[in-house]
Amino acid sequence: AEATSALDDILKHGKSLKDKLDAYYLKIALLHTHQEMKESFDTCVEVLKQLGETIPATVDRQVFVKRAEKVLAKLNIMTEDDMKTMKSPFHMSLLQFYDRACFTSYFAQLPMMKWLACRMVEISLEHGFSKYSALGLMWFTMILAGDLIYDVHAGYRVGKIALKLLKRFDANNLLPNA
C-alpha cells in the first residue's frame, strides 16, 4: 500500500510525462505482482497513448494478418547489417511499455497481444533494434507459430533473430530464469 501511495504521488505531482515514466513502469510491475492484470494492461495503454501511440479498442483478424505478413516480409529480407541499433531513448521506452502491455494482455486482453507485438516489431524496423526489440520479436514468434498465421518455420527464424539480439546487446537478463 505504501509503494502504491508513493507511486501515485509521483504520478500526480510529476511535472512531465518523462519524469513519470519510471513510476508508471513500477506501478505496472506492482499491479502485475498483485495479479491485477486488467488494471496493469489499462495503465500500459494509457501510457502508450500519452506517448503518442494509437491503440485500437479491437483488432480485425483479417486486417491484422495482412499487417503481420508485411512485417514478416520485411524481417525476411533483412540481414544483420540492416539491423541498425536504436539510439532513441524515447523509442526504447515505447518498447518497454509495449512489452509490459503484451505480457499483461496475454492474461487480460489476449486478442490485443497480437497487435501490440506486431507494433513492437514495426517500431524496431523503423527506428532500429535494441534489447527490447528482442522481446518484441519473441512475442511476434508466438503470433507466427499460433493459430492466426501458423508458420512454425517463420516463428523459428524470428526467434533466432531475437536470440541474436539478446547476445548482441548482452541482454540475457531479459530471459526467464529456469
FENQUI-V791434 format. One record per helix or strand of 2 or more residues. SS is the DSSP state (A for helix, B for strand). FROM is the first residue (numbers start at 1). LEN is the number of residues. If there is no record, write none. Layout:
ss={SS & SS}
from={FROM & FROM}
len={LEN & LEN}
This chain:
ss={A & A & A & A & A & A & A & A & A & A}
from={2 & 17 & 37 & 61 & 80 & 89 & 110 & 131 & 152 & 172}
len={12 & 17 & 14 & 17 & 3 & 20 & 18 & 15 & 17 & 3}
